[in-house]
Amino acid sequence: MSKRQKNMRVVMVGVGGFGYYRRDRMRETGLFDIVAAYDRNPQALKACADQDGAKPASSFEELLDTPDVEALVISTGATFHAAQALAGMKRGLHIFMEKPLCSTEAEVRSLLAMQRKTGVVVGVGHNDHAHDPASLKLREMLAGGYFGTTATFEMVTAHSGGLEISPGDWRGDPKKNPGGMLFQCGVHALHKLLFLFGPIQDISAVMRYDVHSTKTADVAHCLLRFRSGMVGTLSAYHVTPYRHTFHIYGTERSLFIDGRAPAYGDPSIIRTQVRRNCKAELLKPCTLGRGHADLCGGLKSFHHAVRTGGEPSPSLKDGARAVLAVFAAERSAKTGRRVAVPVL
């Protein structure tokens, strides 16, 4: 197969910000050629032209008119995802888009309907647990009874980025950032929980909106019930120092993961605790899987699905399940009721 046949010719919107990271990963795979790009930031657009050889487009509409391309890569803010993806799908382009998938349940329905109509492949830039040895090992441990009967879990995702949100920033607008941190980073946590425990049945949530000056949720506590019978909690804050923890509690063993921030020189901590009949149990070091997650796994899966058929991982439905859980949580917080999560 020649390079031209192998590489996917794509156009890309949003090449600065997180788009820098996405372009780095695309180059790393050696599977994509960015033919043309559009960004409102002229410096970012120039960088993409210099680094990737992409022809600058003067508008998103002009970008879509680029001939002889297979896919559209979307690395813009979540409020633009749905409209841009729908426009690309109508042109018959395959879509790779970042998380969170979109900002409303109506947009989720529109994306799913358009994919069914057009038959294009849609991949989503979530953390890719299908190509992560630690996530695969953890799912194996859960299925194999390593914890005895798995009773429950607790997950926390937090950082102080919400305190940096200024007036007029889209992240402070509840219509564009529903659930606050639960929408921005909690979708990654939900994606992992869905990978490990399966579909969520319903959610009960309480939220605070008064810690900072934005109108989005500053604090969210969610009680999740899964169709498998598993129950657990997910908490998300964007007004406190960095924290990403995941605890699994079983009748024989419990597992404690403090994700820390390895990229900033703060290594993760993983400990297990074996039951000793009501005595104080020691926390002992534990290793999950061998090797590191493939940061390009989702892109490779998307490329493979376009070339050979099937669903990429993560898929459009994976992205949809995560944001539908966020939307259900915010409805629960506002109504004081348990809210069902739609089945896909």
Secondary structure, 3 states (H helix, E strand, C coil): CCHHHHCEEEEEECCCCHHHHHHHHHHHHCCEEEEEEECCCHHHHHHHHHHHCCEECCCHHHHHCCCCCCEEEECCCHHHHHHHHHHHHHCCCEEEEECCCCCCHHHHHHHHHHHHHHCCCEEEECCCHHHCHHHHHHHHHHHCCCCCCEEEEEEEEECCHHHHCCCCCHHHCCCCCCCCHHHHCHHHHHHHHHHHHCCEEEEEEEEECCCCCCCCCCEEEEEEEECCCCEEEEEEECCCCCEEEEEEEECCEEEEEECCEHHHCECCEEEEEECCCCCCCCCEECCCCCCCCCCCHHHHHHHHHHHHCCCCCCEHHHHHHHHHHHHHHHHHHHHCCCEECCCC
